[in-house]
């Protein structure tokens, strides 16, 4: 069942969730800036950037896998129709 429409749907959900997490953390950065300036903590600014980068990488990876899986399913259906 690896090459099914369910797998494509799951990868689409993973992609959307990963990019949503990135947007949420990006929206939280302006709220963290005053706290980081007051405490003089540069690490406090780096932590959301790490989460943004990591979730963006997961989202891009899921998008690439989704596209490859869609192409593989289309190729499999084409071969099944030819035989």
N, C-alpha and C positions, 0 to 999 in steps of 0.2 A: 504493500500500500504506500510505498515511498513515492511512487510516481502517480499521484492522484490529485484531484482538484482540492481535496481536503488539505493536503500539504501546502499547496499554493495559498490557500486561504489562511492557514496558520502562519505562514511566513509573512503574509501581508499584515496580519495583526501584530506580529512581532516588530515589523518595520515601523508601523504607526506608533506603537507603544514606545519604542526606542526614541523616535524623533519627538514624541510628546514629552518624554523625560528630559531631553535636551532643551526643549523650549521652556519647560518649567524651571530648570536650573538657570537658564539664561535670564529668565524673568526675575529670579531671586537675587541675582548679582547686585542690582542697584540697592536692594535692601541690606545687603551685607557690607557694602562699601563704608557707610558711616560707622558701623560697628568695628570694622577692621582699622579704620583711621583712628578711632578713639582708643583702641587697645594696642595700636601699632603692631598688628599681627599680619604679616604678609602671607603666612600659611593659610589664613582664613580665606583669602582670595583665591588661592591655588586649588583648594579642594573642589569648589563648584566647577572650575575649568576642567579638572580631571574627569568629573562625572559627565560633563558635556561632551568631552572628547570620546570617552569610552562608549557612551550610549550612541553617539553619532557613528562610531565605527561599527557597532552592532547593527545599527539601522542600515548602513550602506551594505554590509555583508548580507543581511537578510534580503535587501533589494536585489543584489546580484544573484543570490541563490534562487529567489523567486523567479527572476527572469530566465535563468538557466533551466529551472524546473518546468516553466511554461513551455519553453522551446523543446525540451525533452519529451514532454507529454504530447505536444503537437507532432513531433517526429515519430513517436511511438504509434500514435493514431494513424498517421499517414502510412506507416509500414504495415500496420494491421489491416488497413483497407486495401493495400496492394496485394497482399498474400491471399 
